[in-house]
């Protein structure tokens, strides 16, 4: 099989590329390296077993001619490319909207033209300001005002979902939508606001671990290898077509407690400091107090559950950054 991964040099995309190459598939990657990195796939390009089965294009998914050739060549498309990370979205609001909405439109249009199955990566951010748990795929959406650009990413990804579902309903395109909950693991960077790698890097350097807000906000983290396993299985699940499925972990933790856990597992001498949101971000920021997934649907569809504990997730990130020093 020939698989096209948009954003394939990114954190999750590179792990997906590895997964499909190990299965013996031909993998085609397109990435503009805005948040991805060639370092993420360097080991794949240098591996003799993969070298002749990996094809990398450094370009934008908005380049129609390039995408026309790639989608036409491949059997299935995994659309992972997006502007991601709270800090990146706040720093690049217009570019983020264009990339996320127009990019997905381009992918869907070409997949429809060639009648190719496509998996669209969405995000738990689309749920918005809910505080109940767990979040179910059919829950209502609650956002803040449009003056808070924090919500532009969530709204853009929700528009991606609407567009994908419209292609399925009107064109019978085989579309699978996944909502990812805080995927973490090796190769993720803290540069764009991702909390786990930022905490680990600060702890390993014995620098102050900076917690934004009061630390009572909670999240559930999902190990990247568990995520790519779920994606690969959902890609072959006919019952997932035309629907939305959460992929998330199982252990809810307050961000303040996460900082303590990282400090302990790194044996760090770091101090933990709480920084008010208005000092950490611009006035466009607003946080979600709680984000916990229901994984009942994905369990039913593909018999999947996350298998990696939070401590093991943190330790994998610690090992990655220690090896990178």
N, C-alpha and C positions, 0 to 999 in steps of 0.2 A: 504494500500500500504506500501511496505517496501522500504525505501529510504536510500541509502548510501551517506554520505557526507564526502569526503576526506577533510582534514583540518577542520574538524567540531568543533574543539576547538579554532579555530581562530576567528578573529573579525567578518567577514561576515558569516563564517560557523556556528558560534554559534547562530546567529540571524536566519539563515536558519533552523537550528535544532529546534529552538523555534517555528518557523512558521509551520513546518510540524507536530510537536507534537500537536500543538493547533488544527490542522486539523484532528487529530486522527490517523495519520500514525505512523508506527513503524520507528524509526530513528536509523540508525547505523552510528557511527562516527569512523573514524580512523585519528589519529593525532600523530605526533612524538614530539609535543610540542616545536619545534625549534623556532617558533614565536607565536604559540598558547599558551593557558593556561587553566588549569582545572578550574580556577576561572571563566572563561567565561561560563562554563556549570554547575557550582556547583548548581545553583538555579534550574536547570532542573533535576539534579540527586536527589535533595532533595524534589522535588515536588511529592506528592503522586499520582497526576493525570498522571504524566509522567514517574515515576520511573520504571514501568514495560514495558515501550515502548521505552526506550532509552538504547542503547547498545554501550559501549565505548571501543575502542581498542587503546591502546597506543603503536604505532608501526609505521614503515615507510611504505609508499606506495610502496617502492621498495622491500618489503618482499613479494615475489611471493605467498607463501603458504597461508599467511594471506589474501592477496587480492583475491586469488582464492576462498576462502570460503566466503568472504564478498560479492563479486560481484555475485557469484552464488546464494547467499541467497536473494539478493535484487532485486527489480523490476526496479529501475532507479538509476543512479549514477549522483551525482552532484560533479564534480571534481573541488574543490576549493583550494586544497593543492598546495602551491607554495612557493618558496623563494621570499619574498616581502620586499619592502622598499629600498630606495636608499642606505642608510647607510649599511644595511645588505648585499646588492648585492656587494657593493664596498669592504666590509670586508671579504666576503666569495664568491669570484668569481667562483671558480671551483665547489664548493658544490652547488651553485645556479644553474649553468648550468645543472649539473647532475640531481638535483631534478626536475627541470622544464621540461627537455626534456625526460629523462628516466622515470620519474614518469608518465608523460602523455602517453608515449608509453605503459607502463605497464597497465594503466587503459584502454586504447583503445583496446589493445590486448585481455584483459579479457572480456571487454564488447562485443567485437566481438565474442568471444568464446561462450558466453552465450546468445548472441543476446539481450543485454540490452540497452535501450536508455541511452544516456550519454550527459550531459551538460558540456561543457568545458568553464571554466572561463578564458578569456583572458583580455587584458588591453589596455587602450588608449595609453599606451607607444608604442605600435606597429606602430603608425602613424609616430613617429619620429619627425623630425625637421620642420614640417609644421608651418607656421604662419598664414595661412588663416583660416577662420571659416565660417560655421561649418565644422567639419570633417565628411565626409561621408564614409560609409563602403567600398566603391569601390575606395577611394582615393589611389594614389600611396604612397609608403613608402620611407622615406628619413632618412637615418641614418648617423652618423658620422663614423670615422675610427674605425677599430677593436682594435686599441691601447687604445681607450677610453672605459674602461669596463662598463661605464654607459649604453652602448648600448647592452651589452650582455643579459640583462634581456629582452629587447624589441625583440631582435633577437630570443631568446629562445622561447618566447611566440608566435612569428610569426611562428616558426617551429612547435609548438604545433598545431597551426591552420592549417598549410599545412597538417600535419599528420592526423588530424581529418577529414579534407575534403577528403583526399585520401581514408580513410576508408569508408567514405560515398559513394564516387564515384565508388570504386572498390569492396567493400563488402556490399554495401547497408545498412551500419550501421546507425541507427538513431542517428545523432549527431547534437547538437545545440551549437553554439559558441556565446558567449557574450563578448563584450568589455566594461569593466567597467571604468567609468571616476571618479576618486577621490572620492571613497565611504568613508563617514565619519559618526561618531555617537558614542554613548556609547560603551565602551569596546575597542575602538581602542587605541593603545599605541603609544606614540611619540618616543619610544625607537629606532625605525629603520628608522627614518627620516620623519615620517608622520607629516606634517606641522600643521594641525589643533590642535591635542592634545598637541603638543609641545608648541604652542602659548598659549593655554588655561592654561596649567600647569605653564608656566612661569608667566603669568598674575596673576593667583590666588596666587602665592607666592610673587608677587610684585618684581620678578626678571626681569632683562633685557630681553625684547622680541627680539630674534635674527632673523633677516630677512637675508637670504642668497641671495647674488646678490644685485641688485639695487632696487628690489621690484616691478619693472614694469612688470615682467612676470605674466601672468594671468592664472587662472584655473576656472573650474566650479565644484562645489562640489555637491555630491548627497547623500541624507540621506539614511542610511542603510536600514531603514524600507521600503522606496520606492524601493530600489534595490531588496530586497528579494521578495516583491510583484511582481515585474516584472519577476524575475527568476521563481517563482512558476507558473505564467501565461504562460511564454514562454515554460516552460517544458511540457505544455499540448497543445501547438500550433503546429499543423502539418505543417503549412506553414513556421515555423522557422527551420525545419529540413534541414540539409545540407547547412546552410547559417550562416552568421555573422550578429549580431545585436548589435548596440550601446545601452548602458544604461547609461544615464547621466542626470545631472541637467540642469537648465535653466539660472542661474544668473552668468555671468562672472565677476570675480573680480581680481584686481591686488593684489599680495601677500602683498605688503606694505600696501594697504588699508585694507586687511584682518587683519593685525596686529592692525591697528587702531580700527577696528570694535570689535575685541576681547577685546582690552583694555577698550573700552567704555562699553561693555556689562558686563564686570567683575568689573567695577568701580575700575580698578587697578591703582596704582601709578607707574607702570613699565615705564621705558624708552624704546624706540624702537631703536635698533642699527642695522645698515646694515653691514654685514660681507662679504667681497669678497669671491667668490667661492673657490679660491685657498687657502684661509685660513680655510674655512669650510669643504672642502673635499680634497681628494687626487687629483693628476694630472689626474686621470681616469674619472673625472666628467665633464659632459657637460650638460647644461640645455636645456629644451624646452621653448621657449618664450611664447607660447600660446597653449592652449588645450581646445577647445570648441566643444562639440558633436552635430552632427545632430541626433535628436531623431524622425525624420519623419517615419523611418521604424518601430520602436517599437510601435509608436503611431498607425500606420496602422495595425500592426499585432495583437495587444492585447488591443488597445484603452487605452494605458498607458501614463501618464504624471507624472512628479515629482510633489508632492503635498506639500512638506515641504520647506518653505522659508529659505534663508541663515541665517537670524537672529535666526530662530527657531532651525536650525541645530546647530549653535554655542551655543545657550542656552542649548540644550540637552547635549552637551559635557561638558559645564560648570557645569550643575547639576550633571552629572555623577562623575566628579572629586571632586566636593564639598562633595558628599556623600561618596566618597572613603577616605576622609581625616581622 
